[in-house]
Amino acid sequence: MTDTPQPTEQASIGAALGRISSGIFILTTGAGPKATGMLASFIKQVSFHPPMVMAAVRQGRPILTRLRESGAFAINICQAKRQTRGALCQGFALDEPAFEGITHEPAVTGVPVLPDALAYLDASCGRKSRRRPYPVSG
């Protein structure tokens, strides 16, 4: 098994990474009843090869617990003014159902993705930084 994406997978990853410059991003993590999500205002592409992104999440947000437990997350790149993101903009308590009434499906890592998003990136957590006020996962 290799860490280098196959050509078709690389094209798909490239298309998703190309949409990150600006947009509406829903970060999701967890699985089943522990699935949760939030509107993410800071998502950046770090590297194309290997594909890497970073997301900033304020310290103390309940989603951090689920990120640490699952070790995986998805970045859903959404269109503006979509109803599915409206419910996810508010943030959720740790055990509050985040996807009630929202169409979603599990990605390869098991985290929920929004099938009506423009694109999504299914990722595993890498390095976390606590040097700044907001931990960064990528």
Disulfide bonds with the S-S distance in Angstrom:
none
